Amino acid sequence: MSLSFASAKSSTFGAHAQLNLFAAVQDIYSQACSNGDGTIPNAALYQELVDRGQLTADDIKTKCSIGRSGQRHSLATRKVRWLQQTMKTMGILERVEGVRGQWRTSAKGKDALTMVPPGVTLLALDTKWGYAIWADCKEFFTTLNEPLHLILTSPPFPLAKARAYGGPSEAEYVSFIVRSLEPLVRNLVDGGSLALNISNDIFERGLPSRSLYKERLVLALNSALGLSLMDMVVWKSNKPPGPMQWASKNRVQLNVAWEPVYWFTNNPKKVRSNNQRILVPHTEAQKKLIARGGEDRTGVWSDGAYRLHPGSYSNPTEGAIQKNVFEIGNTCPSQRRLRKYQMENGLPTHGASMPLELASRFVKFLTEPGDLVADPFGGSLTTGEAAEINERRWICTDRALEYLLGGRGRFQSNSTAGGAVLAAA
């Protein structure tokens, strides 16, 4: 199956709200678990879906001939039972022993995130400029036939104790990232970019010495995927004190104040970046210098490497060129609004969300309006929102259903809660 962005935005996606139905069934069982033992007879489940507007009474009653035998069944109830079987294979639901037509939330399903089963690809969100997909990124992007202009992502970090969404170990990390990014890089336009935010806080086991996994990853992305390193942008943030073990307890390390965002391209000669798109305001001193006609001094420094002459820095410009240190706080109004939406809807917050300003700055710097931005580890869709507000097309995937459902809160005024089945094994 080969998809393009155009076909994905067509009625193929909008035909039926399958993901909405999936999420509704899951939520009904979750509520039953909170209020009792989590057991629901199928008849009660169908009625609740009707009450929520996911099905109609006619959907339940209408029967069609199915298969060679021609036996008549309700397509709507068959669809719900198919979802129950899917949730069983995912470990979310289990049958009630000895009782026909009754299911309940499994022990695993009470707390764990709902991870997409192999072969399943469902639309979670459809907006004016892009869409979010519940899928394994490698499976989905292998089928996508569309030029990408920017891959902007922050994949799971190789933490000793993984967060709720999981992640590879340090030993597995380089091969995991290369495998995940390979189908996206294959579709990258000539001069397209990859911006990759990874952790700066990974240490050798039991030691205060830092892991060299970042360096190994940079070399692997060059040798395995043919990407050239353009820069390592320093994201300086208001991180909490850490690493606790080595800085706060043993006192042998310094507190970490930044994370790297590695910027790669497949063709440095044709790279599509433009620093004029992210100019920063001039300081008051610079404005005064320009207004009075620039420098009136003459000077030579560093054995002639730097020279100053009268009139230097006199040209009026719209702003100063951004330095490769981005000072951006971890939290922002967008993330606070999102957390409020997630709490109101009983959805978990993502443990490592990117601030909107960080994503937006890379989107503007590395793409032009109308370009296509992809995030294979989309989480709560920060990349999608950054692309949307800057009028770039976007595709985000994530394996955790709850994060994508929460990410809908970013687009409440500009979205279609889609959910057509693209492929289901």
C-alpha positions in Angstrom: 0.0 0.0 0.0 1.5 3.4 -1.0 0.1 6.6 0.3 0.7 10.3 -0.6 -0.2 13.3 1.4 -2.9 14.2 -1.1 -4.6 10.8 -0.9 -4.3 10.8 2.9 -6.2 14.1 3.0 -8.9 12.7 0.7 -12.1 11.0 1.7 -10.2 7.7 2.3 -9.4 9.0 5.8 -12.8 10.6 6.4 -15.1 7.7 5.6 -15.6 6.4 9.1 -14.5 7.5 12.6 -12.9 4.2 13.5 -10.4 5.6 16.0 -13.2 7.5 17.7 -15.1 4.2 18.1 -11.9 2.5 19.4 -11.3 5.3 21.9 -15.0 5.3 23.0 -15.0 1.5 23.6 -11.8 1.8 25.6 -13.2 4.7 27.6 -16.4 2.9 28.4 -14.5 -0.1 29.8 -12.1 2.2 31.7 -15.1 3.9 33.4 -16.7 0.6 34.3 -13.3 -0.4 35.8 -13.4 2.8 37.9 -16.9 2.2 39.1 -16.8 -1.5 39.6 -15.1 -4.7 38.3 -14.9 -3.4 34.7 -17.4 -5.9 33.3 -19.9 -4.8 30.7 -22.4 -7.0 28.8 -22.2 -6.3 25.0 -25.8 -5.1 25.0 -25.0 -2.4 27.5 -21.8 -1.5 25.6 -23.8 -1.1 22.3 -26.4 1.1 24.1 -23.6 3.3 25.7 -22.1 3.8 22.2 -25.5 4.9 20.9 -25.8 7.3 23.9 -22.4 8.8 23.0 -23.3 9.2 19.4 -20.7 6.8 18.1 -23.5 4.5 16.7 -27.2 4.9 16.1 -30.0 2.5 17.0 -30.5 1.9 13.3 -26.8 0.9 13.0 -27.4 -1.8 15.7 -30.7 -3.1 14.2 -29.8 -3.1 10.5 -28.5 -6.5 9.4 -26.8 -7.6 6.2 -26.0 -10.9 4.7 -22.4 -11.8 5.5 -20.1 -14.4 3.9 -21.0 -17.4 1.8 -23.6 -18.6 4.2 -25.5 -15.4 3.8 -26.3 -15.2 7.6 -27.5 -11.8 8.5 -25.6 -9.8 11.1 -25.3 -6.2 12.2 -22.2 -4.6 10.7 -22.0 -2.2 13.6 -21.9 -4.8 16.3 -19.5 -6.9 14.3 -17.2 -3.8 14.1 -17.4 -3.5 17.9 -16.6 -7.2 18.4 -13.7 -6.8 16.1 -12.4 -4.0 18.3 -12.8 -6.2 21.3 -10.7 -8.9 19.7 -8.1 -6.3 18.8 -8.0 -5.0 22.3 -7.6 -8.6 23.6 -4.5 -9.1 21.5 -3.2 -5.8 22.8 -3.8 -6.9 26.4 -6.4 -4.2 27.1 -9.5 -6.4 27.5 -10.2 -10.0 28.5 -13.2 -12.2 28.3 -15.3 -12.9 31.4 -14.7 -16.6 32.0 -17.9 -18.7 31.3 -20.1 -15.7 30.4 -21.0 -15.2 26.7 -20.8 -11.6 25.4 -19.1 -10.0 28.4 -15.6 -8.4 28.5 -13.7 -6.4 31.1 -10.5 -4.4 31.3 -7.5 -6.6 31.9 -5.0 -5.9 34.7 -2.5 -4.6 32.1 -5.2 -2.4 30.5 -6.0 -0.5 33.7 -2.7 1.5 33.8 -0.7 1.0 30.6 -0.7 3.3 27.5 -2.5 1.8 24.5 0.2 0.9 22.0 -0.8 0.3 18.4 -0.8 -3.3 17.3 1.4 -4.4 14.4 -0.2 -3.6 11.0 -2.8 -1.1 12.3 -2.8 2.4 11.0 -5.6 4.8 12.1 -6.2 8.5 11.6 -6.3 10.3 14.9 -6.7 13.9 13.8 -7.2 15.8 10.5 -6.7 19.6 10.3 -6.3 22.2 7.6 -2.6 21.6 7.3 -1.9 18.1 8.5 -2.9 14.9 10.3 -1.8 12.6 13.1 -1.7 8.9 12.7 -1.9 6.1 15.3 0.8 3.8 13.9 4.3 2.5 14.2 6.4 5.1 12.4 8.5 2.7 10.4 5.4 0.8 9.1 3.6 4.0 8.2 6.4 6.0 6.6 7.5 2.9 4.6 4.2 3.2 2.8 4.2 7.0 2.4 5.1 8.2 -1.1 5.5 11.9 -0.5 8.6 14.3 -0.5 9.4 15.5 3.0 11.1 18.9 3.6 11.8 18.5 7.3 11.9 15.7 9.9 11.6 17.3 13.3 11.4 15.0 16.2 12.4 14.2 19.8 12.5 10.4 20.0 12.3 8.4 23.3 15.5 8.8 25.3 17.7 5.8 26.3 16.9 6.2 30.0 17.9 3.6 32.5 14.3 3.7 33.7 12.1 4.2 30.7 9.1 6.6 30.9 5.6 5.3 30.4 5.9 5.3 26.6 8.9 3.0 26.8 12.1 3.3 24.7 15.2 1.4 23.6 18.2 0.8 25.8 21.5 2.7 25.3 23.0 -0.3 23.6 20.0 -0.5 21.1 19.6 3.2 20.6 21.7 3.9 17.5 20.2 1.1 15.5 16.7 1.9 16.7 17.0 5.5 15.5 18.6 4.6 12.2 15.9 2.0 11.5 13.1 4.4 12.5 14.4 7.3 10.4 15.5 5.4 7.3 12.1 5.5 5.5 11.7 9.2 6.2 15.2 10.1 5.1 14.5 8.2 1.9 11.7 10.6 1.1 13.6 13.8 2.1 13.8 16.3 -0.7 17.2 17.4 -2.0 18.5 19.8 0.7 15.9 18.8 3.2 16.7 18.7 6.9 16.5 16.5 10.0 16.3 18.2 13.4 16.8 15.7 16.2 16.5 16.5 19.9 18.0 13.9 22.2 19.1 13.8 25.8 22.3 15.2 27.2 21.9 13.3 30.5 22.9 9.7 29.6 25.7 8.3 31.7 27.8 5.2 31.7 26.2 2.6 34.0 27.1 3.4 37.6 29.6 6.1 36.6 29.6 9.9 36.5 31.1 9.8 33.0 28.9 10.6 30.1 27.8 8.1 27.5 29.2 8.6 24.0 25.9 7.5 22.4 25.3 10.9 20.9 28.6 10.8 19.1 27.9 7.2 17.9 24.5 8.3 16.6 25.9 11.3 14.7 28.4 9.0 13.0 25.8 6.4 12.2 23.4 8.9 10.7 26.2 10.0 8.4 27.5 6.6 7.4 24.2 4.7 7.3 21.8 7.3 6.0 24.2 9.7 4.2 23.3 12.7 6.3 25.7 15.6 6.8 25.9 17.4 10.1 25.1 21.1 9.7 25.2 22.1 13.4 24.4 21.1 17.0 22.0 23.7 18.3 22.1 24.2 22.0 18.7 24.3 23.6 19.2 26.1 26.9 16.2 25.7 29.1 15.1 26.0 32.7 15.7 22.3 33.4 15.4 21.1 37.0 18.7 20.4 38.8 20.4 17.2 37.6 21.8 14.7 37.2 20.7 14.1 40.8 23.1 11.2 41.5 26.3 12.9 40.3 25.6 16.6 40.8 23.4 16.9 43.9 24.5 13.8 45.8 28.0 12.9 44.9 28.9 16.5 43.9 31.3 15.4 41.1 29.3 16.8 38.1 27.7 20.1 37.1 24.0 20.6 36.7 22.9 20.2 33.1 21.3 23.3 31.6 20.9 22.3 27.9 20.0 19.6 25.4 21.3 19.2 21.9 19.3 19.5 18.7 21.3 18.0 15.9 20.7 19.5 12.5 21.4 17.3 9.5 20.8 17.6 5.7 21.1 15.2 2.8 22.8 17.9 0.6 24.7 20.8 2.3 25.1 22.6 -1.1 21.3 22.9 -1.5 20.1 23.1 2.1 16.8 24.9 2.3 17.4 26.7 5.6 17.2 30.5 5.7 18.2 32.5 8.9 16.3 35.5 7.6 13.1 33.6 8.7 14.1 33.6 12.4 15.8 37.0 12.9 15.9 38.2 16.4 15.2 41.9 17.4 18.2 44.2 17.5 19.3 45.3 21.0 18.8 49.0 21.9 22.5 49.5 21.6 22.6 48.0 18.1 19.7 50.2 17.0 21.5 53.3 18.2 24.7 52.2 16.4 22.8 51.8 13.1 21.0 55.1 13.6 24.3 57.0 14.0 25.8 55.5 10.9 27.8 52.6 12.4 31.2 52.5 14.0 33.5 55.5 14.0 36.5 53.5 15.1 39.3 51.6 13.4 40.8 48.4 14.8 42.5 45.1 14.1 42.4 42.1 16.4 43.5 38.4 16.5 46.4 38.9 14.0 44.1 40.5 11.4 41.3 38.0 11.7 38.9 40.8 12.9 38.9 44.3 11.5 36.8 47.3 12.3 36.6 50.4 10.2 34.4 53.5 10.2 30.9 52.7 9.0 30.9 49.1 10.1 27.4 47.8 11.2 25.6 50.8 9.6 23.3 48.9 7.3 19.7 48.9 8.5 18.4 45.3 8.8 15.1 43.7 10.1 17.0 42.0 12.9 20.1 40.2 14.1 21.0 36.7 12.9 19.9 34.0 15.4 22.8 32.4 17.3 22.9 28.6 17.7 22.0 28.8 21.3 18.2 28.8 21.8 17.2 30.0 25.2 13.6 28.7 25.6 11.8 27.5 28.8 10.5 24.0 29.1 6.9 25.2 29.7 4.8 27.6 27.6 1.2 28.7 27.3 0.5 26.1 24.6 1.7 23.2 26.9 -0.3 24.6 29.9 -3.5 24.7 27.7 -2.8 21.2 26.5 -2.3 19.8 30.1 -5.6 21.4 31.1 -7.4 19.7 28.2 -5.7 16.4 29.0 -6.7 16.6 32.7 -10.3 17.6 31.8 -10.6 14.6 29.5 -8.8 12.0 31.8 -5.8 11.7 29.5 -2.2 11.2 30.6 0.3 14.0 30.0 3.4 13.3 28.0 6.5 13.1 30.3 8.9 14.9 27.9 7.0 17.3 25.7 8.8 19.9 23.6 8.0 23.6 24.0 6.1 25.0 21.1 8.6 27.8 20.5 11.5 25.4 20.1 9.6 23.4 17.4 8.3 26.6 15.7 11.7 28.1 15.4 13.1 25.0 13.6 10.0 24.8 11.4 10.5 28.5 10.2 14.2 28.2 9.9 14.3 25.0 7.9 11.1 25.1 5.8 9.0 27.5 3.7 5.2 27.9 3.8 3.5 24.9 2.2 6.5 22.5 2.9 5.8 19.1 4.5 7.1 18.5 8.1 7.1 15.0 9.6 7.5 13.8 13.2 7.7 10.0 13.6 7.6 10.3 17.4 4.8 12.8 17.5 3.7 12.4 21.1 1.2 15.2 22.0 1.7 16.8 18.6 4.0 19.8 19.3 5.6 19.5 15.9 2.1 19.4 14.3 1.0 22.6 16.1 4.2 24.4 15.2 3.7 23.5 11.5 0.0 24.4 11.6 0.5 27.9 13.0 3.3 28.5 10.4 1.2 27.2 7.5 3.3 24.1 6.8 1.8 20.7 6.0 2.5 18.1 8.6 2.3 14.4 9.4 2.9 13.0 12.9 2.7 9.4 14.1 2.9 7.9 17.5 2.4 4.4 18.9 0.5 5.6 22.1 -3.1 6.3 21.5 -3.7 8.4 24.6 -1.0 11.0 23.6 -2.6 11.5 20.2 -6.1 11.8 21.7 -4.6 14.4 24.1 -2.9 16.2 21.3 -6.3 16.9 19.7 -6.6 19.6 22.3 -4.1 21.7 20.4 -6.5 21.9 17.4 -10.0 22.1 18.8 -11.0 25.0 16.5 -9.3 23.6 13.4 -9.7 19.9 13.3 -11.7 16.9 12.2 -11.5 14.0 14.7 -11.0 11.4 12.0 -10.2 7.8 12.2 -10.5 5.8 9.0 -8.7 2.5 8.9 -5.8 2.7 6.5 -4.5 -0.8 7.1 -5.2 -3.4 9.7 -3.5 -6.8 9.9 
